[in-house]
Amino acid sequence: MNTLTTRPVAPLLERLFAAADEQSPRNSSELSTLSQEDLSRLMRSKTDYLEFYGRLKDFPLAVSRETGALLYMLARSCKARTVVEFGTSFGISTLHLAAALRDNGGGLLITSEFESSKVAQARDNLVAGGLLDLVEIREGDALKTLGQDLPDSIDLVLLDGAKALYPEILSLVESRLRPGALIIADNADYAPDYLARVRSVELGYLSIPFADEVELSMRLG
């Protein structure tokens, strides 16, 4: 028995993934008029991300089923007790990570989301999954919300917000990463500066591309 594959989390995630498939931003009129070049520019922008993601505020922007399972497995295997997440959205990845904390015996997941409507949806989903007691949702720009009051030692970080901010978010948490801490970055190809940093042993990381969309990194020390 585990939290992820039993009620209430398992059927809740199935509903959320099904809804995310139906509400894919790829089918959105907000994106359909953008060329691939324009989309890539917006995804990499350090100045236009609030407007860009604001246009997608009604879309789940969820991790894949495979990435969700990977998050749970990594958090369980490293016995994570403290997790930081950049980009809550509707809380699908948050549910996977919180389920791992529950099965690890407890802990704290700090997650940041700047869209208030998504914060409300994520909180409702965490309540439905019986996991809200393990999660602190911080509403606002993560450059501010994750810039203070973090745990002294962080076991795992998920980066799945505005891709251009991955280096800045890493800088906010870096001094608190325990040796062996894991960092999972979704769609990291849109953050070349981030990739250059975590792929540098000299800067204190080991990193590999994992699956099609995920960069998996470990803090050395």
Phi, psi and omega per residue, in radians:
M1 nan 2.345 3.012
N2 -2.569 2.882 -3.023
T3 -1.211 -0.647 -3.010
L4 -1.184 -0.674 -2.981
T5 -1.819 0.224 3.120
T6 -2.200 2.992 3.106
R7 -1.223 2.561 0.057
P8 -1.591 -0.075 -2.990
V9 -1.242 -0.780 -3.047
A10 -1.035 -0.923 3.122
P11 -1.161 -0.547 3.085
L12 -1.100 -0.814 3.127
L13 -1.117 -0.651 3.116
E14 -1.073 -0.742 3.102
R15 -1.140 -0.732 -3.100
L16 -1.188 -0.712 3.095
F17 -1.144 -0.694 3.117
A18 -1.099 -0.735 3.111
A19 -1.145 -0.667 3.131
A20 -1.136 -0.642 3.089
D21 -1.103 -0.692 -3.129
E22 -1.266 -0.549 -3.065
Q23 -1.812 0.554 -3.111
S24 -1.046 2.311 3.102
P25 -1.101 -0.287 3.094
R26 -1.112 -0.409 3.116
N27 -1.655 0.094 -3.042
S28 -1.411 2.460 3.024
S29 -1.131 -0.382 3.109
E30 -1.150 -0.495 -3.098
L31 -1.886 -0.403 -3.012
S32 -1.102 -0.446 -3.130
T33 -1.542 -0.088 -3.111
L34 -1.551 2.398 3.000
S35 -1.307 2.844 3.109
Q36 -1.065 -0.596 3.111
E37 -1.148 -0.770 3.134
D38 -1.160 -0.705 3.129
L39 -1.082 -0.788 3.130
S40 -1.093 -0.696 3.125
R41 -1.090 -0.764 -3.136
L42 -1.163 -0.678 -3.134
M43 -1.158 -0.479 -3.104
R44 -1.646 -0.121 -3.005
S45 -1.298 2.372 3.055
K46 -1.605 -0.026 -3.096
T47 -2.079 -0.463 -3.056
D48 -1.778 0.117 -3.017
Y49 -1.172 -0.592 -3.140
L50 -1.126 -0.767 3.108
E51 -1.164 -0.754 -3.089
F52 -1.095 -0.886 -3.124
Y53 -1.268 -0.431 3.033
G54 -1.114 -0.600 3.094
R55 -1.187 -0.338 -3.114
L56 -1.893 0.390 -3.018
K57 -1.139 -0.367 -3.119
D58 -1.639 0.067 -3.113
F59 -1.864 2.480 -3.077
P60 -1.093 -0.601 -3.081
L61 0.872 0.859 -2.995
A62 -1.467 2.685 2.923
V63 -1.161 2.825 3.081
S64 -1.277 2.881 3.064
R65 -1.017 -0.713 -3.125
E66 -1.150 -0.733 3.127
T67 -1.173 -0.666 3.082
G68 -1.034 -0.823 3.118
A69 -1.091 -0.689 3.106
L70 -1.072 -0.747 3.124
L71 -1.025 -0.815 3.130
Y72 -1.060 -0.818 -3.098
M73 -1.104 -0.757 3.138
L74 -1.140 -0.766 -3.135
A75 -1.136 -0.665 3.084
R76 -1.177 -0.808 -3.016
S77 -1.185 -0.529 3.103
C78 -1.628 0.109 3.100
K79 0.947 0.771 -3.096
A80 -1.052 2.418 3.016
R81 -2.131 -0.357 3.110
T82 -2.272 2.155 -3.068
V83 -2.293 2.452 3.034
V84 -2.123 2.312 -3.137
E85 -2.163 2.280 3.058
F86 -1.847 1.875 3.131
G87 1.826 1.478 -3.095
T88 -1.322 -0.757 -2.980
S89 0.914 -2.264 -3.110
F90 -1.513 -0.010 3.013
G91 1.655 0.277 -3.136
I92 -1.173 -0.854 3.086
S93 -1.143 -0.616 3.128
T94 -1.066 -0.713 3.112
L95 -1.084 -0.744 3.117
H96 -1.082 -0.787 -3.112
L97 -1.209 -0.715 3.123
A98 -1.167 -0.615 3.069
A99 -1.075 -0.692 3.100
A100 -1.137 -0.729 3.088
L101 -1.057 -0.750 3.111
R102 -1.016 -0.780 -3.091
D103 -1.345 -0.272 3.023
N104 -1.494 -0.064 3.116
G105 1.816 0.084 3.102
G106 2.141 3.089 3.140
G107 2.610 -2.833 -3.110
L108 -2.416 2.288 3.027
L109 -2.017 2.036 3.058
I110 -1.751 2.130 -3.103
T111 -2.240 2.559 -3.047
S112 -2.169 2.367 3.126
E113 -2.584 2.317 -3.077
F114 -1.647 -0.214 3.115
E115 -1.596 2.028 -3.059
S116 -1.082 -0.613 3.136
S117 -1.155 -0.596 3.098
K118 -1.275 -0.623 3.074
V119 -1.024 -0.788 3.139
A120 -1.102 -0.756 3.137
Q121 -1.137 -0.755 3.134
A122 -1.098 -0.732 3.125
R123 -1.091 -0.738 3.102
D124 -1.063 -0.712 -3.131
N125 -1.189 -0.656 3.108
L126 -1.199 -0.625 3.043
V127 -1.103 -0.807 -3.134
A128 -1.077 -0.563 3.134
G129 -1.526 -0.044 3.140
G130 1.204 0.541 -3.024
L131 -2.164 0.042 -3.047
L132 -1.073 -0.511 -3.106
D133 -1.132 -0.275 -3.135
L134 -1.704 -0.048 -2.949
V135 -2.155 2.349 2.978
E136 -1.964 1.973 3.132
I137 -1.642 2.138 3.117
R138 -1.875 2.071 -3.091
E139 -1.605 2.298 3.105
G140 2.321 -3.064 3.138
D141 -1.175 2.179 -3.071
A142 -1.081 -0.423 3.088
L143 -1.069 -0.415 3.081
K144 -1.756 -0.817 -3.015
T145 -1.191 -0.515 3.123
L146 -1.738 0.204 -3.138
G147 -1.649 0.101 -3.112
Q148 -2.717 2.792 3.023
D149 0.921 0.865 3.044
L150 -1.721 2.743 3.081
P151 -1.042 2.659 3.128
D152 -1.107 -0.564 -3.131
S153 -2.297 2.228 -3.118
I154 -1.989 2.294 -3.088
D155 -1.604 -0.564 -3.042
L156 -2.673 2.467 3.113
V157 -2.252 2.351 2.990
L158 -1.973 2.176 3.058
L159 -1.864 1.960 -3.136
D160 -2.612 0.602 3.050
G161 -1.896 -2.502 3.127
A162 -1.067 2.067 -2.978
K163 -1.075 -0.629 -3.093
A164 -1.135 -0.328 -3.100
L165 -1.621 0.028 -3.110
Y166 -0.958 -0.771 3.119
P167 -1.100 -0.688 -3.137
E168 -1.164 -0.711 3.118
I169 -1.175 -0.694 3.083
L170 -1.039 -0.697 3.123
S171 -1.095 -0.604 -3.141
L172 -1.163 -0.610 -3.044
V173 -1.777 -0.219 -2.921
E174 -0.982 -0.767 -3.068
S175 -1.174 -0.254 -3.106
R176 -1.813 -0.045 3.120
L177 -1.238 2.163 3.102
R178 -1.270 2.732 3.029
P179 -0.988 2.248 -3.083
G180 1.578 -0.029 3.112
A181 -1.071 2.553 -3.119
L182 -1.819 2.473 3.046
I183 -2.189 2.144 3.120
I184 -1.954 2.136 -3.116
A185 -2.058 2.069 3.127
D186 -1.505 2.442 3.139
N187 0.947 0.706 -3.062
A188 -1.214 -0.210 3.095
D189 -1.065 -0.386 3.100
Y190 -1.440 0.021 -3.105
A191 -2.229 1.223 -3.075
P192 -1.053 -0.597 3.116
D193 -1.136 -0.681 3.089
Y194 -1.105 -0.814 -3.119
L195 -1.067 -0.718 3.122
A196 -1.062 -0.613 -3.099
R197 -1.279 -0.861 -3.055
V198 -1.371 -0.223 3.066
R199 -1.610 0.217 -3.131
S200 -1.865 1.967 3.050
V201 -1.087 -0.629 -3.137
E202 -1.053 -0.515 3.135
L203 -1.607 0.047 2.980
G204 1.718 0.455 -3.112
Y205 -2.373 2.643 2.812
L206 -1.997 2.445 -3.040
S207 -2.670 2.520 3.069
I208 -2.467 2.565 2.957
P209 -1.243 2.319 -3.050
F210 -2.199 2.080 -3.045
A211 1.120 -2.803 -3.015
D212 -1.436 -0.502 -2.931
E213 -2.197 -0.009 -2.954
V214 -2.018 2.375 2.956
E215 -1.881 2.142 -3.129
L216 -1.893 2.128 -3.058
S217 -2.237 2.716 3.103
M218 -2.295 2.397 3.081
R219 -1.394 2.165 3.095
L220 -1.445 2.876 3.101
G221 2.553 nan nan
